[in-house]
Amino acid sequence: MADIVLNVEVRERTGTGGARVARREGLVPGVLYGGDKDPVAISVKMNEFKKALYTGKLLGHLVTLKYGSETQPVIAKAVDMHPVTDTPWHFDLYRVDANQQIKINVPLHFQNHDAAPGIKRGGTLNVVFHDVQVACAADHIPEELVFDLTGLDIGDSIRVSDLKLPANVAAAIPAETVLATISGASSQADEDEAADTAVAEGAAAESAAEEGGEA
């Protein structure tokens, strides 16, 4: 079972008005949904929610929802932050069974940049996806996916099929999906140089034509 426990209260008032009241009372409003039950408006004390959020193990992980003496494994699917104060503003929890197979996005990180010849020669790692959707049991969600850049050169691409996934975890997106590429720092310069050459040649040709016409 998950390490994080969220002690929730059921909100009698729903909608924008109910959420506003909850925030005035020092609570973070949220919604519990999923499974074969109706959505339920809930809330968690702000200080408890912040503590859980700042562990880095709340969003996208299996956590335990506790209401009185009842407990329920849930997945924190989304947390909205206030755009100005950056405090938790609203959250969504999804009911699951601990062993239930789910699809969820897992953060993707890259390591050993210094061991990639392409980057050492001035290339740039262009990340297309910062997370990857995987299929796994709710109680076996990876903390992160890590790709080793060792040996990669300019022009190389990292695809889903290149990832080393944990046991019993499968990618839920096509294997050929490009996650990142290493591009050369000189590619844009080469293009600019080619463009300048074309302009110069065009100008020279135009000048020669004008001189020929005057003769």
URSULCOR-V713804 format. One record per pair of residues at least 24 apart in sequence whose ideal C-beta (glycine too) atoms are under 10 Angstrom apart, sorted by the first residue. I is the first residue (numbers start at 1). GAP is how many residues later the second one is. D is the distance in Angstrom with one decimal. If there is no record, write none. Layout:
I_GAP_D + I_GAP_D
//
This chain:
1_61_7.8 + 1_62_9.2 + 1_63_6.0 + 1_70_8.5 + 1_72_6.8 + 1_97_6.6 + 1_138_7.3 + 2_55_8.0 + 2_56_9.5 + 2_59_6.7 + 2_60_4.4 + 2_61_4.6 + 2_62_5.2 + 2_63_9.7 + 2_71_6.8 + 2_72_8.7 + 2_73_9.5 + 2_74_9.9 + 2_96_8.5 + 2_136_9.2 + 2_137_7.6 + 2_139_9.6 + 3_49_9.6 + 3_52_8.1 + 3_54_6.6 + 3_58_8.8 + 3_59_9.3 + 3_60_8.0 + 3_61_8.5 + 4_47_9.1 + 4_48_5.0 + 4_49_9.4 + 4_51_6.7 + 4_53_6.0 + 4_54_5.9 + 4_57_7.4 + 4_58_8.7 + 4_59_4.3 + 4_60_6.8 + 4_61_9.8 + 4_72_8.6 + 5_43_9.1 + 5_47_8.2 + 5_58_7.1 + 5_59_4.6 + 5_60_7.9 + 5_61_5.4 + 5_66_8.0 + 6_24_8.9 + 6_26_10.0 + 6_36_8.8 + 6_38_5.4 + 6_39_9.6 + 6_42_7.3 + 6_43_7.3 + 6_46_6.2 + 6_52_8.2 + 6_57_6.0 + 6_58_7.1 + 6_59_5.4 + 6_60_6.7 + 6_61_9.4 + 6_66_9.9 + 6_68_7.9 + 6_70_8.3 + 6_85_9.0 + 6_87_7.7 + 7_37_6.7 + 7_38_7.4 + 7_41_6.4 + 7_42_9.7 + 7_45_10.0 + 7_57_9.7 + 7_58_8.5 + 7_59_5.1 + 7_60_7.8 + 7_61_9.2 + 8_24_7.5 + 8_32_8.9 + 8_34_4.4 + 8_35_6.7 + 8_36_5.5 + 8_37_9.4 + 8_40_9.7 + 8_41_9.7 + 8_57_5.8 + 8_58_6.9 + 8_59_5.4 + 8_60_9.6 + 8_62_10.0 + 8_64_9.4 + 8_66_9.5 + 8_85_8.3 + 9_32_9.7 + 9_33_6.5 + 9_34_5.2 + 9_35_7.5 + 9_36_8.4 + 9_58_7.7 + 9_59_9.7 + 10_30_6.3 + 10_31_7.0 + 10_32_5.8 + 10_33_8.1 + 10_57_7.0 + 10_58_9.7 + 11_29_8.4 + 11_30_4.1 + 11_31_6.2 + 11_32_5.3 + 12_29_8.1 + 13_28_7.7 + 14_25_9.1 + 14_26_9.4 + 14_27_4.5 + 15_26_8.5 + 18_25_9.0 + 19_24_8.5 + 19_70_8.5 + 19_71_6.7 + 22_24_9.6 + 22_68_9.5 + 23_59_9.4 + 23_64_9.2 + 23_65_9.7 + 23_66_7.8 + 23_67_9.3 + 28_25_9.1 + 28_51_8.7 + 28_52_9.6 + 28_59_8.4 + 28_60_4.7 + 28_61_7.3 + 28_62_7.1 + 28_63_6.3 + 29_51_10.0 + 29_59_9.5 + 29_60_8.2 + 29_61_5.7 + 29_62_7.9 + 30_35_10.0 + 30_46_9.0 + 30_48_9.2 + 30_49_8.7 + 30_50_9.5 + 30_58_9.1 + 30_59_9.9 + 30_60_6.1 + 30_61_3.9 + 30_62_6.3 + 30_63_6.2 + 31_46_9.7 + 31_47_9.6 + 31_59_8.1 + 31_60_7.9 + 31_61_5.5 + 31_62_7.2 + 31_63_9.6 + 32_33_6.9 + 32_35_9.2 + 32_40_8.1 + 32_42_6.8 + 32_59_9.6 + 32_60_8.1 + 32_61_4.7 + 32_62_7.9 + 32_63_6.6 + 33_41_9.7 + 33_44_8.7 + 33_59_7.0 + 33_60_7.5 + 33_61_6.3 + 33_62_7.1 + 34_40_8.0 + 34_41_8.2 + 34_43_8.6 + 34_58_9.3 + 34_59_8.1 + 34_60_4.1 + 34_61_4.1 + 34_62_7.0 + 34_68_10.0 + 35_37_9.2 + 35_39_9.7 + 35_59_8.3 + 35_60_3.9 + 35_61_7.7 + 35_62_8.7 + 35_65_9.5 + 36_59_8.8 + 37_35_9.9 + 37_58_6.8 + 39_53_9.4 + 39_54_10.0 + 39_56_9.9 + 40_27_9.1 + 40_53_9.2 + 40_55_9.5 + 42_25_7.8 + 42_49_8.9 + 42_51_7.5 + 43_47_9.8 + 43_48_9.3 + 44_44_8.7 + 44_47_7.7 + 44_49_9.6 + 46_41_7.4 + 46_42_7.0 + 49_30_8.6 + 49_38_9.5 + 49_39_5.4 + 49_42_7.4 + 50_37_7.6 + 50_38_6.4 + 52_24_8.5 + 52_27_9.9 + 52_36_9.6 + 52_39_9.9 + 53_26_6.4 + 53_28_9.3 + 53_34_9.9 + 53_35_6.1 + 53_38_8.6 + 54_34_10.0 + 56_51_9.7 + 56_87_8.5 + 56_88_9.9 + 57_84_9.9 + 57_86_7.7 + 58_30_9.8 + 58_33_8.6 + 59_32_8.6 + 59_46_9.9 + 59_48_9.9 + 60_44_5.8 + 60_45_6.5 + 60_46_7.1 + 60_47_8.1 + 60_71_8.6 + 60_81_6.9 + 60_82_10.0 + 60_83_9.6 + 61_43_8.8 + 61_45_9.9 + 61_77_9.3 + 61_78_9.8 + 61_80_5.9 + 61_81_9.9 + 61_82_8.1 + 62_34_7.2 + 62_36_6.8 + 62_38_9.7 + 62_40_9.2 + 62_42_9.6 + 62_75_9.1 + 62_76_5.0 + 62_77_5.4 + 62_78_8.7 + 62_79_6.2 + 63_30_7.9 + 64_34_9.7 + 65_28_6.3 + 65_30_8.4 + 72_24_8.8 + 72_25_9.7 + 73_24_6.7 + 73_25_4.9 + 73_26_9.5 + 73_27_8.5 + 73_65_6.6 + 73_66_7.6 + 74_64_9.1 + 75_25_9.4 + 75_27_6.9 + 75_29_6.9 + 75_63_6.4 + 75_66_8.1 + 77_27_8.4 + 77_28_9.9 + 94_44_9.4 + 96_41_9.5 + 96_42_4.5 + 96_43_9.0 + 97_40_9.1 + 97_41_6.8 + 97_42_9.0 + 98_39_7.6 + 98_40_5.8 + 98_41_4.4 + 98_42_9.4 + 99_38_5.3 + 99_39_6.9 + 99_40_6.4 + 99_41_8.8 + 100_36_10.0 + 100_37_6.8 + 100_38_4.9 + 100_39_8.7 + 101_34_6.2 + 101_35_7.0 + 101_36_6.0 + 101_37_7.8 + 101_39_9.8 + 101_67_9.7 + 101_69_9.7 + 102_32_9.2 + 102_33_7.2 + 102_34_7.1 + 102_35_7.6 + 102_36_5.2 + 102_38_10.0 + 102_39_7.9 + 102_70_9.6 + 103_30_5.7 + 103_31_7.1 + 103_32_5.1 + 103_33_8.5 + 103_67_9.7 + 103_69_4.7 + 103_70_9.5 + 104_27_9.3 + 104_28_9.9 + 104_29_6.9 + 104_30_6.6 + 104_31_8.3 + 104_32_7.6 + 104_34_8.4 + 104_37_6.0 + 104_38_9.4 + 104_68_8.5 + 105_24_9.2 + 105_25_9.2 + 105_26_4.3 + 105_27_6.8 + 105_28_5.1 + 105_29_7.8 + 105_36_10.0 + 105_67_9.1 + 105_68_9.8 + 106_25_6.0 + 106_26_5.8 + 106_27_7.7 + 106_28_5.4 + 106_30_8.7 + 106_35_6.8 + 106_36_5.2 + 106_37_7.9 + 106_38_6.4 + 106_39_5.4 + 106_59_9.5 + 106_60_9.8 + 106_63_8.4 + 106_65_9.9 + 107_24_5.2 + 107_25_8.4 + 107_35_8.9 + 107_36_8.0 + 107_37_4.8 + 107_38_7.1 + 107_39_9.4 + 108_24_5.2 + 108_36_7.3 + 108_37_4.9 + 108_38_7.9 + 108_39_6.9 + 108_50_9.2 + 108_52_9.9 + 108_55_8.1 + 108_71_6.5 + 108_72_8.3 + 109_35_5.5 + 109_36_7.2 + 109_37_5.2 + 109_38_7.5 + 110_35_9.9 + 110_36_7.5 + 110_37_5.3 + 110_38_8.1 + 110_39_5.5 + 110_42_9.7 + 110_48_8.0 + 110_69_9.1 + 110_70_6.9 + 111_35_5.7 + 111_36_7.3 + 111_37_5.8 + 111_38_6.8 + 111_39_8.6 + 112_34_9.6 + 112_35_9.2 + 112_36_5.3 + 112_37_5.1 + 112_38_4.8 + 112_39_9.0 + 112_40_9.3 + 113_36_5.7 + 113_37_9.5 + 113_39_9.6 + 113_69_10.0 + 114_35_8.8 + 114_36_9.2 + 115_33_7.9 + 115_34_6.5 + 115_35_4.0 + 115_36_7.0 + 115_37_8.6 + 116_32_9.2 + 116_33_4.2 + 116_34_6.6 + 116_35_6.9 + 116_36_4.5 + 116_37_7.4 + 116_38_9.3 + 116_40_8.4 + 116_66_6.7 + 117_32_9.8 + 117_33_9.3 + 117_34_7.1 + 117_35_7.3 + 117_36_4.9 + 117_37_8.1 + 117_39_9.5 + 117_65_9.2 + 118_31_8.6 + 118_33_9.3 + 118_34_5.7 + 118_35_4.1 + 118_36_4.0 + 118_37_7.4 + 118_38_6.4 + 118_63_9.7 + 118_64_4.2 + 118_65_8.4 + 118_66_7.5 + 118_67_9.6 + 119_30_7.0 + 119_33_7.7 + 119_34_9.0 + 119_35_8.6 + 119_63_6.5 + 119_66_9.6 + 120_33_9.5 + 121_32_8.0 + 121_33_6.7 + 121_61_9.7 + 121_63_7.9 + 121_64_7.9 + 121_65_9.1 + 122_32_8.5 + 122_62_7.3 + 122_63_3.8 + 122_64_7.1 + 123_29_8.8 + 123_30_7.7 + 123_31_4.4 + 123_32_8.6 + 123_33_9.1 + 123_58_9.4 + 123_59_4.8 + 123_60_6.1 + 123_61_5.3 + 123_62_6.0 + 123_63_8.9 + 123_64_9.1 + 124_30_9.0 + 124_57_8.9 + 124_58_7.0 + 124_59_5.4 + 124_60_8.0 + 124_61_6.3 + 124_63_9.5 + 125_24_7.1 + 125_27_8.7 + 125_33_8.9 + 125_55_6.0 + 125_56_7.8 + 125_57_5.7 + 125_58_8.4 + 126_31_9.7 + 126_52_9.7 + 126_54_6.1 + 126_55_5.0 + 126_56_7.4 + 126_57_5.7 + 127_31_9.0 + 127_52_7.3 + 127_53_4.7 + 127_54_8.7 + 128_29_9.2 + 128_30_8.8 + 128_49_8.3 + 128_50_5.7 + 128_51_5.7 + 128_52_5.8 + 128_53_7.3 + 129_29_9.6 + 129_31_8.9 + 129_44_8.5 + 129_48_7.5 + 129_49_8.3 + 129_50_4.9 + 129_51_7.6 + 130_49_9.1 + 130_50_9.4 + 131_48_9.7 + 132_28_6.7 + 132_31_7.1 + 132_33_8.9 + 132_39_6.4 + 132_40_8.2 + 132_41_6.8 + 132_45_8.5 + 132_47_7.0 + 133_27_9.6 + 133_38_7.4 + 133_39_4.3 + 133_40_5.3 + 133_44_9.8 + 134_26_9.8 + 134_29_9.3 + 134_31_7.0 + 134_32_9.0 + 134_35_5.3 + 134_36_6.5 + 134_37_5.9 + 134_38_5.6 + 134_39_8.7 + 135_33_9.6 + 135_34_7.4 + 135_35_4.9 + 135_36_7.7 + 135_37_4.6 + 135_38_9.9 + 136_29_8.9 + 136_30_8.0 + 136_31_9.6 + 136_32_6.2 + 136_33_4.4 + 136_34_7.2 + 136_36_9.1 + 137_31_6.7 + 137_32_8.8 + 140_26_7.6 + 140_27_8.6 + 140_28_6.0 + 140_29_6.9 + 141_25_9.7 + 141_28_8.3 + 142_24_5.4 + 142_27_6.0 + 145_24_8.8 + 145_26_9.4 + 145_34_9.4 + 147_32_7.5 + 147_33_7.7 + 149_31_8.8 + 149_33_7.9 + 152_28_9.4 + 152_29_9.5 + 152_30_5.6 + 153_29_6.8 + 153_31_9.4 + 154_27_9.3 + 154_28_5.5 + 154_29_6.7 + 154_30_4.3 + 154_31_8.4 + 154_32_8.7 + 154_33_8.3 + 155_26_7.9 + 155_27_6.9 + 155_28_7.7 + 155_29_7.3 + 155_32_9.5 + 156_24_9.2 + 156_25_7.1 + 156_26_5.1 + 156_27_9.7 + 157_24_4.8 + 157_25_7.9 + 158_24_8.4
//
